[in-house]
């Protein structure tokens, strides 16, 4: 991501606060951030989230899980839900399902979707797991899969939205709760209709890369690269719909589904800039819209 994922904004809201909200909706009575620095602590404290230092900073998420277990109430009834801050599409019901699996007797339960485990979303019983996890870590264990095996945990099938994590800016726009819907439900406009709208000064955004944009773009299109869309949502607002274009319609479809999830009237340009050119329409080169 190139920076601390916790601060990445979606619609003007830091990703970590989105995760905190989902965890609370799942029934968490106390939320703690492991490994938070002063800046993150300042963001979280007004939201009732306390912070603790990671006992093994830089040694991976397993150490963070053990840190959370050690800081929790070790009463036998206590279940610790541990979630990485880079899961923007968490389904609270899935988190509650993981907790229920531990309440029903499993030492730990981590998410699995589509046959792949996602152990940075899981529930753990501190009283059962802490000693085994600590000894495993002291012996050199570091992988999340190894940690789950060491404590005798289980996998629980969850919705793919919960399993979705983000490692690049593009991942934010290709999410699930962030905006994915049935492609057939995404509103589109063809380039023939768009040509008339352009004459009328329609709001049009090109989500390609700057070099693609400079080579040639639809007249009047403003450049906002796809990776920047989540943090520039406000620029898509305004009166009437906003039309989104890319090279051939794929990236713009992702942007449109994301924007519509934020409540914006966004419409995809079918076929993108290539269709515009193939229809015989002129393009503008350079960095300016016109």
N, C-alpha and C positions, 0 to 999 in steps of 0.2 A: 504493500500500500504506500510505502515511502514515508509514513508517519504513524503516530500512535492511532491505532484503529478506534480506540475509545472515543476520540474527538471527531471522527468523521461524521459529518452532518447529513441527515436525510430530511429534506424539507425544513431545514433550519434547526433540527434537533439532534444533539449528539447521539451516536449509536449506542453508547453505554446506557443512556437514560431509557432508550427503547427497550434494552434488555432488562433493566431494572423493573420497568413496568410489567413486562411479561412474567417475570419471576414472582412479583407480588400478586399478579392475577392468578398464579398457580397456587397461591396460599402461603407464601413465605411470610413468616412473622418478623424476620430480621434479615436485612440484606447487608452484606459486607463485601468490600472490594479488596481483593488480594493483590499486593504488589503496586498499589497506587502511589504515585509520586505526589508532591505538594500541589501541583497544578490540577491533577485529577481529584485529589481530596477536596480542593476548593470547589470543584464543580459538583461533587457528589454530596457533600455534607448538608447543603441546604435542602436536599431531597431525602434526608434522613438515612443516608447510607454511610456507615462508618468504614474506615480503611485500616488494613494491617499490612505489614511488610511481608513479602515473600521470604520464607526462610532460606530458599535456594534460588536467588534471582539468576536468571539467564540459563537455568538448567532444565527448562521445559515445563509443560503444564502439569506433569505428575507431581512435581514439587509444590506447585500451587494448590493442587487438590489436597495434599497432605497437610499443607499449612492451614487450609480451611478446616480440615477435620480436627486438627490440634487446637484450633481457636474456638471450636464449637462446644456446646454442652454435650458431654459424653454420656448423658442419660440414655438408657437402652431404647427409649422411645423416640429419640431425636434422629431425624433424617436431614442430612445436609445435601441440598441441591447445589451442584457446582456447574456453572455455565460460562463458557468463554464469551467475551464481549463482542466477538465477530460473527454472531449468529443473529442477523437482523430480523429474521422471519419466524421466530419462535412461536409455536402454537401453545398457549398456556395449558390447554387440555393435555397435550403430550407431556409437558413437564409434570403435571399432576399424576399422569400415568406412571412415570418413572418413580415418583415418590411412593405411589401405591404399591409398586412391585417390591420396594424395600419394606414398606409397612407390612406386607404380606409374608415377609420372611427372607427375601434375598439380601445378602450382605451389601450388594451394590447393584445398580441397574443403569446401563448406558444406552444411548440411542443407537438404533440401526435403521437404515432406510435404503431400499434398493439393493440389499445385500452387503452394503458397506457400513462399517461401524463408525460412529461419530462420538468417541468417548469424551470429548470436551463438553458434552451435554449429558449429565448423569446425576444420579442420586446415590448417596452413600450413607451407611449407618456408622457413625463415628465410633461407637462403643465396640463394634465388631471389626471394623476395618483398620483403625488407627495403628495398632501395634504391628499387624502383619504388613501394612503399607510402609511403616517406618523402617522395619527390618529389611524389607525388600529394597527400599531406596538406599539404605546404608550399604547394602551388598552390591550396589552399582546399577540397580534397575532404574530405567529412565522412561521407557515407553509407556504410553497410556494402556496399550493392550496388555503389556506385562503387568501393570498395576492391577488391572481388572482381574487377571488370572490369579495374581498373588492373593487377592482377598476372596476369591471364589464368586465373583460377580456374574451377572447375566446380561444378555442383550434384550432390549425391548423394541419392537417395531414401532416407528413413529412416522408421521407425515414427512414427506421430503422437504416441506417448508422449514420444519424444525431443524433438519439436518443441514440445510444450506448455510454455508459460511462464506465469508468474503476475504479474498486475498489480494484482489486488484480493484481499482475503481470501477472497472467494467462489471465486476461481480455484483456491485450494488444495484446496477440497473437491470440485471438479468435475474433478479430474485423472484420470490414467490409472493409472499404477502406484500412485497414492495411493488408489485404491479403485474405479475404474470397472470394472464387469463387465457381463455380459448382464443387462438389467433383469428378464428372466424368472427369473433365478437369485436375485434379491434376496428374502429371506424377508419375508412380509407377514402382518399380522393384520387381520381386518376389525373394524369398530367394535362389532359384536354380541359378539364374543369379548372385545374390549378392555373392554367395560362390566363384565363379570364380573371381569376382572383388576384393574380399577381398585378395585373393592370390596375385593379382597384386598391392595391396597397395592402394586401392581406398580411397578417403576421406569420412569418415563415422562419423556421430555425433549421440550420444544417448541422447535423451531429457528427460529421466526419472529422478527420484529422486536419490540422491547418494546411498541410501541404496538398491534400486532396482538394480542399476548399479553394486554395489559391489557383489551382490548375483550371478550375471552372466550376461555377455554382449558379443556381437559379437566381435571376436578378431579384434583389431585395432580401435574400436569405441572410440571416445573421448567424455567425458561427458560434456554437456552443458544443465542443467535443463531447461525445457520449460519456466519457469518464467524469466530466465536470457537471453533468446534469443534476445529480443529487444535491450538490451544494449551490446550484444556481436556479433552483426551482422557481424562485420569485420572479425571475426574468421571463418566465413563460406565461405569467399571469397577465390579465388585461381584459378588455372588452372583446367578446366573441371568441371563436375558436383559434387555436394556434396550430399551424400545420408544421409537420416535422419531416425532414427529408434526409436521406443519406445517399449512398451510391446506388443501391438496388432495392432498398426497402427493409432490410433485415435489422440493421442497427436502429433505424428510426422506429421500427415496430417495438423494439425493446424500450426505447425512450417513451413512446406513446403509452404503453401499458403502465410504465412507472408513473408517468405524469397523471394519468387518469386515476391511479390509485391515490394520488395526492389531491384529487378533487378538481383537476383541471380538464377543460374541454380540448383535448389534444387529438389530432387526426393525422394518420400516417399517409404519406405520399406513396402510392402504389408504384413500384418499379424504380423509385428514386430518381436520382440525377441522370442515370443512364436512360431511363424511359423518357425523361424530359428532352434529352439530346436526340434520341431516336425519333421523337415526334417532330423534329425540325426546329425546336425552339433554341433561341440564342442563350448563351451563358456569359457570365461575367468572370474575368480572371482577376487575380490579385486579392488583397486582404480586405477590401471594402465591399459592402453588400451590393453597391451599384457602381 
